[in-house]
Amino acid sequence: MKFLPPQEVKPRLTGGGEIAFLDVREQGQYGEGHPFFATPLPYSRLEIGAPALLPRRSAPIVLLDDGDGVAEKAALRLAGLGYSAIAILDGGAAGWAAAGFTLFKGVNVPSKAFGELLEHARGVPNISAEEFTSMRARGEKLVLLDGRPESEYRKMTIPGSTCCPNAELGHRLPLFVSDTDTTVVVNCAGRTRSIVGAQNLREMGYPNPILALRNGTQGWLLAGYELEYGADRIYPEVLPKAARAESRERAAALRARHEIPVVDQETLDEWRTDNDRTLYVLDVRTAEEFARGHLPGSRHAPGGQLAQATDQWVAVRGAHIVLTDDTGLRAAITAHWLRCMGHDAHVLDADVSALRDAETGMPEIAAATDPLPDMDPAELASGLASGSLALLDVNVGMAYRKGHIDGARWACRPRLGRLGLAPGTPVVLTAKDRRRAQLAALDLAGAGIGPVHYLTGDRDAWTAAGLHMVETPDDPGQADCIDYLFFVHDRHADNLEACRQYLAWETALIGQLDEQERGVFRL
């Protein structure tokens, strides 16, 4: 296997050529410290995520782990999928730090840092929770829009807000505001989407007073106010003809102002056949619109989230990115932010809403392997009673804590070897996502452990077969629960200290950037 020193890898990340720098550790390990340009692709779901994140099999790839051999395992698996230019970072994350390079805590760090830089560079105005409450109490004309996806909005939001994800804000604002003097306030859970969402509307030329709610729902909690849970005020899905026409006009103006490149179908077809350049085709509309019809070969990537968490869709630096939508506005604003973050983003000159081919695009698929045979709950119950097999739960650690079959051991794919299973041990795997079980089975079989089966049925079927569900709030322990990043999630449980720590982390990001990392941003 080819190993590269950090001093060689770091300049390549911004050297102009393509490169995918993949952190194959689990989410918790990644979040506790990773290189700025590293993209997370945990080994536990490597073959599931690789086809979408790495669409060109000959693109250069560098793998990062904890120096514990997981990168070598990942390299073999990727090679088995046809990837041909794989190297491993010598020394892993510790080697990166030893070379004098920063390991950044948290997730979606480039997008988070971009939000902080954007606020300073373009003077995005904001308002505190206290100021907003005073304006509302005075009866001033206000609209509060939550720029997060519906799933996050329903968990918790600020009372009175309406869900309108960031890329939809400018496209749908005429549905919420019919004059120019109503103040529009955009919130999220923290900072980035509030800042970017507010600036979306300013870039599109809306004349209203537009503000970001400072520190989002966390700032609201820290100010002593209560959040609303289970809200269902969702943006209207249907856009009237006049609003669609206005959206097209704003798209044209935005493209001209920022010189956002547009490609036609012929150019896109040429790029699709280019074996020397990676291509991502991403549809930035809503999930409902995408499901009704989209460009064949495109993937759904809602524009607000694509800007907020770019590394969930794009792993290869230097790749072509082509964005599609209907009126061009959502694609244009998302392309603008991606270009500001140093990506080669373009807008497709086409209204993809006219398509009615609802094929699924590029699904995430597991590695080709023999089907994992099933085992029914009754047979498992008998095997557990006799001690003739081992039951492994390969769900994420926090799911195991919340509930699993009594007698099951938690198993994380990169650490299967620590379970001490003897060769020839029969194993039954349980997981909500069967693909996770199938990948774990590959490694178990490689170690001579098996036969391996997959448990069928649901909790009711398991209980009917005499299997009991138990909770273990502290098992796996925090040190072992490597697929969960605790400091990010505790802030959503009304933990005020966690909120303070998170906001301090976010605002401190730009101070950690070196010249190379800061240099990719075009603001």
LODRENFI-367290 format. One line per 3 residues: number of its first residue (from 0); for each residue x, y, z of C-alpha. Coordinates in steps of 0.2 Angstrom, whole numbers, plus 2048, in hexadecimal, padded with zeros to 3 digits. Each point is the difference from the previous one (the first is absolute). Layout:
NUM) X,Y,Z; ... .
This chain:
0) 800,800,800; 805,812,7FD; 803,80B,80F .
3) 802,813,7FE; 807,80C,80D; 7F5,80E,806 .
6) 80C,80D,7F8; 7FD,7F9,7EF; 7ED,7FE,802 .
9) 7FC,812,807; 806,80A,7F1; 7F7,7F4,7F4 .
12) 7EF,804,808; 801,812,7F8; 80C,7FC,7F2 .
15) 7F3,801,7F2; 7FF,7ED,7FC; 7F2,7F5,806 .
18) 802,7F7,811; 7F4,7F8,80C; 807,800,812 .
21) 7F5,7F4,809; 7FF,7FD,813; 7FB,7EE,802 .
24) 7FE,801,813; 7EF,800,808; 7F6,810,803 .
27) 805,803,812; 813,7FE,7FC; 7FF,80B,7F1 .
30) 7F6,80E,80A; 80D,800,80E; 80E,806,7F3 .
33) 803,7FE,7EE; 809,80A,7F2; 7F6,80F,7F9 .
36) 7FE,7F8,7EF; 7FC,7EE,805; 7F0,7F9,7FB .
39) 7F8,7F3,80C; 7FC,7EF,7F9; 800,7F4,80F .
42) 806,7EF,7FD; 7F0,7F9,808; 7F7,806,7F0 .
45) 80E,802,7F4; 7F9,7F6,7F1; 7EF,808,803 .
48) 806,812,7FE; 80E,7FE,7F4; 7F7,7FF,7EF .
51) 7F7,810,803; 80F,80A,808; 80D,7F9,7F4 .
54) 7F7,7FE,7EF; 810,7FF,7F6; 80A,7F0,804 .
57) 811,807,7FB; 7FF,810,80A; 80F,801,80C .
60) 7FB,7FB,812; 80A,802,810; 7F9,7F7,80F .
63) 802,806,813; 7FD,7F5,80F; 807,800,812 .
66) 810,7F6,7FB; 7F6,7F1,805; 7FF,7F6,7EF .
69) 7EF,806,7FC; 806,809,7F1; 809,7F1,7F9 .
72) 7EF,7F6,802; 7F7,80E,7F7; 80D,801,7F2 .
75) 7FD,7ED,7FD; 7ED,802,7FF; 801,80F,7F5 .
78) 80C,7F7,7F4; 7F4,7F2,800; 7F3,80D,7F9 .
81) 80B,805,7F2; 809,80F,807; 812,801,7FA .
84) 809,80F,807; 800,7FD,813; 80D,806,80C .
87) 800,801,813; 805,80E,80B; 810,7FB,809 .
90) 7FD,801,813; 7ED,803,7FF; 7F9,80F,80A .
93) 80E,800,80C; 80C,801,7F2; 7F7,80F,7F9 .
96) 801,809,811; 812,7FB,802; 804,809,7F0 .
99) 7FA,810,807; 7EF,800,7F8; 7EF,803,809 .
102) 7F3,7F3,804; 7EF,809,800; 7F3,7FA,80C .
105) 7EE,7FF,7FA; 7F7,7FC,7EF; 7FD,809,7F0 .
108) 80F,80B,805; 803,808,7EF; 7EE,805,7FE .
111) 800,807,812; 80F,80A,7FE; 7F9,807,7F0 .
114) 7F1,806,809; 80B,809,80D; 80A,808,7F2 .
117) 7F1,805,7F6; 7F9,809,80F; 80F,80B,801 .
120) 804,802,7EE; 7EE,805,7FB; 7FA,808,810 .
123) 7F1,7F5,802; 7F5,809,80D; 7F9,7F6,80F .
126) 7F5,802,80E; 800,7F9,812; 7F2,7F5,807 .
129) 7FD,80F,80D; 7FF,80D,7F2; 7F4,7F4,7F5 .
132) 7F5,7FE,80F; 7FE,812,803; 7FC,804,7EE .
135) 7F3,7F2,800; 7F9,807,810; 7FE,811,7F8 .
138) 7F6,7F9,7F2; 80D,804,7F2; 7FD,7F7,7F0 .
141) 80B,7F0,801; 802,7F0,7F7; 80B,7F2,808 .
144) 806,7F3,7F5; 809,7F0,806; 80D,7FC,7F2 .
147) 802,7EE,806; 7F9,7F0,7F8; 7EF,7FB,806 .
150) 806,7F2,80A; 80B,80B,80B; 7F3,80D,801 .
153) 7F3,7F4,807; 80C,7FB,80E; 801,812,807 .
156) 7FE,812,7F9; 7FD,811,806; 7ED,803,804 .
159) 7F7,808,7F1; 80D,7FB,7F3; 7FC,7F8,7EF .
162) 80B,7F3,7F8; 808,805,7F0; 811,7F8,7FD .
165) 80D,80C,7FA; 800,7FD,7ED; 7EE,802,800 .
168) 800,811,809; 802,80B,7F1; 7F6,7F5,7F5 .
171) 7F1,800,80B; 801,811,80A; 7F2,808,7F6 .
174) 7F5,7F3,808; 804,807,811; 802,813,7FC .
177) 7F6,80B,7F5; 808,811,804; 812,807,802 .
180) 7FF,806,812; 7FD,7EF,809; 810,7FB,809 .
183) 806,7EE,7FC; 809,7F7,80D; 809,7EF,7FC .
186) 804,7F4,80E; 809,7EF,801; 806,7F6,80F .
189) 810,809,801; 809,80C,7F4; 804,7FA,7EF .
192) 7EF,7FE,7F8; 7F9,810,808; 80F,80A,7F8 .
195) 7FF,7F8,7EF; 7ED,800,7FF; 7FF,813,804 .
198) 80E,803,7F3; 7F6,7F5,7F3; 7F2,80D,801 .
201) 80C,80F,7FF; 80A,7F9,7F1; 7EF,7FD,7F7 .
204) 7FC,813,802; 7F1,7FF,80C; 7FE,812,807 .
207) 7F9,7FB,810; 80A,802,810; 808,7EE,802 .
210) 808,7FA,810; 808,7F0,806; 7FA,7FB,811 .
213) 811,800,80A; 804,7EE,806; 7EF,7F9,7FB .
216) 7F7,7F4,80C; 80F,7FF,80B; 801,813,802 .
219) 7ED,7FF,804; 803,7F4,80E; 80E,809,807 .
222) 7F6,810,801; 7F4,7F6,80B; 7F2,7FD,7F3 .
225) 7F7,7F0,7FD; 800,7F7,7EF; 7F1,7F8,7F7 .
228) 800,7ED,7FD; 7F7,7F7,7F2; 7FB,810,7F6 .
231) 7F8,7FD,7EF; 800,811,7F8; 808,7FA,7EF .
234) 803,80B,7F1; 7F2,7FE,7F2; 806,7F4,7F3 .
237) 7F7,807,7F1; 808,810,7F9; 7F4,80B,7F6 .
240) 804,805,7EE; 804,812,804; 80C,7FA,80E .
243) 809,7F4,7F4; 802,80E,7F3; 808,80B,80E .
246) 80B,7F1,805; 807,7FF,7EE; 803,813,7FF .
249) 80A,800,811; 80A,7F0,7FA; 805,809,7F0 .
252) 805,810,80A; 80A,7F5,80C; 809,7F7,7F3 .
255) 805,810,7F7; 805,809,810; 80C,7F2,806 .
258) 805,7F9,7EF; 7F9,7EF,805; 804,7F4,7F1 .
261) 7F2,7F7,7F7; 802,7F0,7F6; 7F4,7F9,7F3 .
264) 7FB,7EE,7FE; 80D,7FD,7F3; 80E,805,80B .
267) 7F9,7F6,80E; 800,7F0,7F5; 812,803,7FB .
270) 805,802,812; 7F7,7EF,804; 80B,7F7,7F4 .
273) 810,808,806; 80A,7F3,809; 80D,80C,806 .
276) 7F5,80B,80A; 7F3,7FD,80E; 7EF,806,7FE .
279) 7F2,803,80D; 7EE,803,7F9; 7F5,806,80F .
282) 7EE,805,800; 7FE,80E,80D; 7ED,801,801 .
285) 7F5,7F8,80D; 7FE,7ED,803; 7EE,801,7F9 .
288) 805,808,7F0; 80F,7F5,7FE; 7F4,7F1,802 .
291) 7F4,806,7F3; 80E,800,7F3; 812,805,7FD .
294) 80F,7FF,7F4; 805,7EE,7FF; 810,7FD,809 .
297) 7FE,80E,80C; 800,7FF,813; 7F5,80A,80C .
300) 809,80C,80A; 7F5,80E,807; 809,810,7FD .
303) 800,807,812; 807,7F0,806; 80D,7FF,7F2 .
306) 807,810,805; 7FF,7FC,813; 808,7EE,7FE .
309) 808,7FF,7EF; 80B,7F2,806; 7F1,7F5,801 .
312) 7FE,800,7ED; 811,805,7F9; 810,7F8,804 .
315) 80B,803,7F1; 808,811,801; 802,808,7EE .
318) 7F1,7F6,7F9; 7F3,808,7F5; 7F0,803,809 .
321) 7F0,803,7F6; 7F0,806,809; 7EF,7FE,7F9 .
324) 7EF,807,805; 7F1,808,7F7; 801,813,800 .
327) 812,801,802; 800,80A,811; 803,7F2,80C .
330) 80E,7F9,7F5; 808,811,7FE; 801,805,812 .
333) 806,7EF,805; 80D,800,7F2; 805,812,806 .
336) 804,7FA,811; 809,7F0,7FA; 80B,80B,7F5 .
339) 803,80B,80F; 806,7F0,809; 80C,7FC,7F2 .
342) 7F6,7F4,7F6; 7FE,7FF,7ED; 7ED,802,800 .
345) 7F5,803,7F1; 7ED,801,7FD; 7F8,7F6,7F3 .
348) 7F6,80A,7F3; 7F0,7F5,801; 7EF,7FF,80A .
351) 801,7EF,807; 7EF,801,807; 7FA,7FC,7EE .
354) 807,7EF,802; 7F5,7F2,806; 80D,7F2,801 .
357) 800,7FC,812; 80F,7F4,800; 80A,800,80F .
360) 810,808,7FA; 80F,7F9,808; 7FB,7F6,80F .
363) 80C,7FC,80E; 804,7ED,7FE; 80A,7F4,80A .
366) 80E,7F6,7F9; 7FB,7F1,7F5; 800,7F0,80B .
369) 7F7,7F1,803; 7EF,803,808; 800,7FF,812 .
372) 7F4,7F1,805; 7F2,804,80C; 7FC,7F9,811 .
375) 7EF,801,808; 7FE,806,812; 7FA,7EF,807 .
378) 810,7F8,7F9; 80B,80E,808; 7F7,7FD,811 .
381) 804,7EE,7FF; 812,803,7FC; 802,80D,80E .
384) 7F9,7F4,80C; 80C,7F2,7FB; 80F,80C,7FF .
387) 803,7F9,7EF; 802,811,7F7; 805,813,803 .
390) 7F4,80E,7FD; 808,810,7FB; 7F6,811,7FE .
393) 809,80B,7F3; 7F5,80F,801; 808,810,806 .
396) 805,800,812; 7F2,80C,806; 7F3,7F6,7F8 .
399) 807,7F1,809; 7FF,809,811; 7EE,805,7FD .
402) 7FA,7EE,7FD; 807,7EF,7FA; 7FD,7ED,802 .
405) 805,7FA,811; 810,7F6,7FD; 806,80A,7F1 .
408) 811,808,800; 803,810,7F7; 80C,7FF,7F2 .
411) 808,80E,7F5; 807,7FA,7F0; 812,807,802 .
414) 801,7F8,811; 7F9,7EF,7FD; 811,7F8,803 .
417) 7FE,806,812; 7F1,7F5,804; 80B,7F0,801 .
420) 7F5,7F5,7F6; 808,7F0,7FC; 801,7FA,7ED .
423) 7F1,7F6,7FC; 7F5,808,80D; 7EE,801,7F9 .
426) 7FA,813,800; 7EF,808,7FE; 800,813,7FC .
429) 7F3,80C,803; 7FF,812,7F9; 7F2,80C,7FA .
432) 80A,802,7F0; 803,7EF,7F9; 80F,807,7F6 .
435) 809,803,810; 7FE,7EE,805; 806,7FA,7EF .
438) 810,80B,801; 804,7F9,811; 7FD,7EF,7FA .
441) 80D,802,7F2; 80D,804,80E; 7FA,7F1,80B .
444) 802,7F4,7F1; 811,807,7FC; 805,7FB,812 .
447) 7F9,7EF,7FE; 7F1,803,80C; 7F0,7F9,7FB .
450) 7F4,7FB,7F9; 7F8,811,801; 7ED,803,800 .
453) 7F5,810,800; 7F2,801,80D; 7EF,803,7F8 .
456) 7F0,807,807; 7FD,80F,80B; 7FF,803,813 .
459) 7EE,7F8,801; 806,7F1,7F7; 80F,7FF,80B .
462) 7F6,801,810; 7F3,7F3,7FA; 80F,7F4,7FE .
465) 805,803,812; 80E,80C,7FC; 801,80F,80D .
468) 805,812,7FC; 80B,809,80C; 807,811,802 .
471) 812,804,805; 802,813,802; 813,7FE,804 .
474) 804,7F2,7F4; 80A,802,7F5; 809,80D,80A .
477) 805,811,7FA; 812,7FB,7FB; 7F9,7F0,7F7 .
480) 7F2,809,7F7; 80B,806,7F2; 7F2,803,7F4 .
483) 7F8,80E,80A; 806,812,803; 7FA,805,811 .
486) 804,812,800; 7F6,804,7F1; 7F0,7F7,805 .
489) 7FF,805,812; 7FB,812,7FB; 7F0,7F9,7F9 .
492) 7FB,7F9,811; 7FE,812,808; 812,7FE,807 .
495) 804,812,802; 813,7FD,803; 800,7F5,7F1 .
498) 7F8,80F,7F6; 80E,80C,807; 80E,7F4,7FB .
501) 7F9,7FD,7EF; 7FD,812,7FC; 812,804,806 .
504) 807,7F2,7F5; 7F7,807,7F1; 805,812,802 .
507) 812,7FB,803; 802,7F6,7F0; 807,80E,7F5 .
510) 80D,803,80D; 807,7EE,7FD; 801,802,7ED .
513) 812,800,7F9; 804,80A,7F0; 7FC,7F1,7F4 .
516) 7F0,7FC,808; 7FA,812,800; 806,802,7EF .
519) 7F3,7F5,7F8; 7F1,80C,804; 7FC,80D,7F3 .
522) 7F7,80E,80A .
